Amino acid sequence: DEDVRWTRSDRHTDVGSRRNTMQLRLFAAPAIMMGLRALKIDLKEHVVATWIALVVGVAASLATCLTIHLRVTRLRREEAANNAAKSVKVGKGDAEEQITPGEHDARSLRKLVMGVFSGCAFAVALGHFFKVQQPILLQAFMQPISVLTHPLFKLYVQGKPSEGDLSRPFKEDANPFESLTKPAEPETTTTTTTTPTVEQDKGEGSESKAPEEKKDD
């Protein structure tokens, strides 16, 4: 019973941490924009500071990714030396394959780095060609947040075990709003209905006909 109790508590903890991570990613940008509006800060008057913030944010994100890369590389070397088993199943259907944890983490890190570069390129394009400063400031904060909340950071920097929400393969959220707007599951109630049997029908019919016969006499 204690093991089942601990398993349930760990499961609720994993779901809660994942939910908090999604909320942080979703509401960080609106919070930043509301803060700028509340403080009455016009980004057009702080163009240089905005670009500096983007450079610092992206540099910090890439430096963290480099640290993770070095530790993933060390893990892959250990796997190659020990001939580690391919215990992680990725892909679906015909594309399904078995890979080692190190190879899985290397692929996840590659996606994370590409996300940092693509977000930075998008913000730079908007800032340079359309003179829009808001995306630049948002990416300066969102890129570090995306790295710090990634499972790889929790595994290789914070040293958390690969279990629960951090088990491989990592869960990908197709719709981040789904877990926030999904209603609670309704409680299932069972209703029992009684259907009259043939004998009951005959009995009721005979009882209803009895008074009519007496009237005829």
N, C-alpha and C positions, 0 to 999 in steps of 0.2 A: 504493500500500500504506500509506503514511503517513497519507493522508486516511482510509482505512478504519479504521486503527488509532485515530486520534483520535476518529472517530465512535463507535466501540465504547466507548472510555474515557469519553467524554462521556455516553453512554447509561447506563453503569453508575453514573456520578456522579449523574445525575438520579434514577435509581431509588433509590440509597442515600440521597440527601437527602430524597426523598419518604418513604422508610421511616422515617428518623430523625424527621421531622416528625410522622408518625402515631404513632410510639412515644411521643414527648413528650406529645402530646395524650391518649393512652390511659392512660399511667402517671403523669401528673402528679397526678391526684386521689388515687389510692391511696397515692402517696408522701407527699402532704400528710397524709392521715389516719394513716398509719403513724408519721410524724414527731410528730404531736400525741400519739399513744398512747405513743410512746417517751419523750417529754418530760413525760408525765403532765399535759397541759394540759387543763383542763375549760373548754370554751367558754362554759358557762353563767356562769362567773365573769368572763368578758371580753366581755360583750355589746356594750358601747359600742365597744371596740376592733375587734370583728368588723364592726360596721356602718361604722366609719370605713374599714376595709380595703376593704370593698365599694365605698364611694363613691370612694376613691382609684383602685381598679382600673378601675371603669367610666369615671371621668373621664379617666384616661390612655388608655383604649381609644378613647373618643369623640374625644379630642384628636388621636390618631393618625389616626383616620378623617377628621377634618376636614382635616388636612394632605393626605391622599390625595385628598380631594374637590377641594381647590383645584387640585391638579396634574392631576387628570382633567379638570376644567373647562377648564384651559388647553389641554390636548390636544384637547378637542372644539372649541374655538374655532379652533385651528390647522387642524383637519380641515375645518371649515366654510369657512375662508378659502381653503384650497387645494383644496377640492372633493375630499377624499380618497376613495379607492375603498372600497367595502364588502367587505372581504376576509375577514371572520370569519363562518364559517357556524355558526349555532346552531339548536337545535331538531331535531326528528325528524319525518319524515313530512310531513303537511300543515302542521305548525307550523314547518317549516324556513324560515329566512330568512337573508339576508346583512346584516350590520351592520358599522359601522366599529369599530376597536379602542377608541376612546374611548367609544362607546356600550356596548360589551361590558363595559368596566371600570366604567362607571357602574352598570350592572345588578348586577355582582358586588359593588360597594361597597354598594349598597342592600340586598342580601341579608346582607352582613356586619353592617351596622348593625342590621338587624332581628334578627339573631341575638344581638347584644349586648343589645338591649332585652328580647327574650323571655327570655333567661337571667337577666337582672337581675330581671324581673318575677316569674319563677318562684321565685327565691331570696327575694325580699322577701315573697311570699305565704306561703311556708313559715315564714319567720322571724317574721312578724307574727301569723299565725293559729294556727300549730302550735308556736311557740316552739322551732323547730329552728334551731340556729346553724351546723351543718356546711355546708349548701348555700350559706349566705351567704359563708363563708370560701372555699369552693371556687370560687364564681363570682368572687370577688375576684382569684383567681389565674388561673382558666381563661379569663376574658374577655381579659386582655392577651395570654395565650399564643395564643389563637385569632387575634388581630389580628397579632401579631408573626410568626406562621408562615404567614400568608395570602400568596398570590402577589402581591397588590396591594402589600403592604408591601415585598416583595423588589424589585418593579419600580420603585415611585415613591419609596421612602425609601432603600433600599440601592443603587438604581441598577443592578440586574442587567438583562441583556438578555432580551428576550422570546424565549427559545429553550429547547428541551428541555422540562423539566417546567413551565416558565413560559410556554410557548407558548399562544396563545389559540386556541380557548376552553379555559378552565381545566378540568382533570380533576377530576371529582367522585367521591369514594370512597363508594359506596353501602354497603359493609360494611368498616369500618376494620379488622376482625380478619382479613379475607380474606388480605391480604398477609403477615400475621404467622403465620397458621396454615396457609397453603398449602404443601403439600409440594413438594419439588423434583421437576421433571419426570424420570421414569425414562428411562434410556437405552434406546433402541430397538435390539434385537438381531434379526438376520434369521437364520432357520433354514431350511435347505434339506432337503427330503425328496425322495427318489427314488422314483418309481412304476415298477413293472415294466412293460415293454412287452409287446405281444402276442407278439412273436417270442420274448422271453425265457420267457414262460409256456409256449409250445409246446416250447421246448428243454428246460425243466425237466420237462415232462410226458413227453417222449420218453425222457429219461434215467431217469426213475423207472419207466417201463414196460419198459425193456430187460431188467433182471434177471428179471422175471416171465416173459418169453418164453423165456429160457434154461432156466428151471425146467421149463416145459412140455415142452421137447424131452427 
